[in-house]
Amino acid sequence: MDQYSEKEYTEYQKKVIRNFYENKDLRLIQKLGELVSDMYLETNGKKRESGWKKIQKMLADLKVHPNEIEFLTKDKNLSVISKKLAEMF
């Protein structure tokens, strides 16, 4: 056994950890919104491609159906992603 498995957390620490995981989806939605905003301003082609890959990964992490991810990202239209974000939030 390592030192971390034996560690007892205080009630406050348990609450912080629990809240961290309970709010994971909200954090991902916020990061996705920030990424979409950055993508609107981005002019570099390589960074835009990288951004689209990140968007696909974030949508998958948010448990969006793979067919919907394909639909949302196939045309690389940020307004479609923005509308989906509005639905999620």
N, C-alpha and C positions, 0 to 999 in steps of 0.2 A: 504494500500500500504506500502511496506517496503522501506527501504532507497535505495536499489539497483535498483528498478524499476524507481525511479525518477532521478537517476544519469545520467548526460550527459557525454559522453565520448569525449575526444578531437579527432581531426582528426587522430593524430598519434596513439592513443589507438585503434580507429576503424580499422585502417590499420593493426595493430598488431593482433587484434582479427580475422579479415578477413583472413589474411595470415595463422594464426594458423589453421583455419578450412579448408582452401583451400589445405593445405599441409598435411592433416591428412593421406591420403593414402601413401604418401612418407615416413612419419614417421613410419607407420605400416610396410611397406616393409622393412625399415631399421632395425626395431626391430626384424622382422621375420628373417632377414639375420643374425643378431647377435645371436638369439636363435638357429638357425641351426648350426652356428659355435660352439656355446657352447655345443650343443648336440653331435657333432662329438667327443668332448673331454670327455664327461660325461661317467662315468663307473657305477655309482650308478643306480640300476634298478628303484627305486622309483622316482628318479629325472628325469630319462628318460621318464617314464610314464607321469609324470607331464608335462614335456616338450612337449610331443606329444599332450596332451590336450590343452596346450597353443597354439601350432601350429594350431590345428583345430579351436580354437576360433579366432585366428588372420586371418586365411583364410576366416572364415565367416564374420569377420568385414570388410575384403577387398571385400566382395560381390562375392566371388568365389561360383559357383553353388554347392549345397550340394552333388550332385553325383560326381563332380570332387574332392571335399574334401575327400569323401569316397575313391575314387580311389587313391588319392595322399597319404593317410595315412594308408591304409589297410595293406600294407607290411612293414610299418615303415622303409622305405628306404629314407635316407636323401638326396641321390643324386637326387631322383625324385623331392623332394621339392626344391632343389637347382636349378634344370632346370626350374621349374615353376617360381622361383624368377627371374631368368635371363630373362624369357619372360615378366614378369611384369615390370622389371626395364628397 
